[in-house]
Amino acid sequence: MVKISSKRGTSTINAADVKNWAGETFKNFQKEQLKVAGLDTVLSQKRGTSTIVAKDIPDVPQPSLKGQKITTKRGTSVETL
C-alpha cells in the first residue's frame, strides 16, 4: 500500500498498485510495448510533425558516470563520482 498526495498536496490517496515510471523500469516498459506493437509500427514524434518506424529507433547504451564531476552545496563544491 502506497500513499499518494493529491489535490495540491492537501489530501492523500491509498494506492495498491503503483508503478515506478522512471529509469530502467520505464525503459523496459517501452521495449515491451514496442514488441507488442510490432517492428513495422509507425510512431509520431517531435510534437506530431514527423514519424519514425519502430525498428529504426536506436538502442543507446547508458554511458558510465565514473570520473564525472558534479557540483554540490549550492554550487560551491565539486565532487568526482
N, C-alpha and C positions, 0 to 999 in steps of 0.2 A: 504494500500500500504506500502510495506516494502522495504528498500534499503539494498542490499546485496553487500558486497565488493567482487571483483573478480580480476583475473589476477594479483596475488601477491599484492593485495591491491591498485592497481593504477587505478582501474575502479569500477564503481558501476552499479548494475542492479536493476531495479524496479520489485519487485515480488508481485503478487496479493495474492497468497495463500501460505503462509509459515507455516509449522507445527513445533511445538516445539518438538524436538526429545530427550528430557531429562526428567528424573524424572517420575512422575506419568503418564504423557501423554504417554510416551513410554511404560510403563508397561501395561497401558490399551490397547494400540495398539497391543502389543504382545498377550495379553489374547484374544482379538477379533480374531486375526489371527489364534490362536490355535483352537478356537471354529469353525472357518470356515474350517480349515484343518481336524478336527476330532480328537478324542482322541486316535485312533489307528494308527496315522501317526508316521512314524519312522523318527527321525531327526538326522543328523550327528552333532558331537560335537568334541571338542579338536582337531582342525585343520583337521577334517575329518578322524581321526584314530579310532573313536568309535561312537556308535549310542545309542540313547535313545528313548523310546516310549513317546509320548506327555503326556499320562496320568501318567507317572512316574515322571514328573517334579514337585519338591516340591514347595509349596506356602510358601515362607519365609516372615514373617512379618517384617516390618521396626522397629528396636529397638529404644527405646527412647534415646535421647541425653541429657536429663536433668541430670545435675550434672557432665557431662563430662568436662574435662579441655582441652582447646586449647591454643596453643602458638600464640602470636601476636607480632607485632612490631619487625620484624626480629629475632624472637626467644628470645627476652629479657624479655617478659612479658607473664603471664599466666592468662587466663580468664575462669571462670566457666560458662557454658551455663545454 
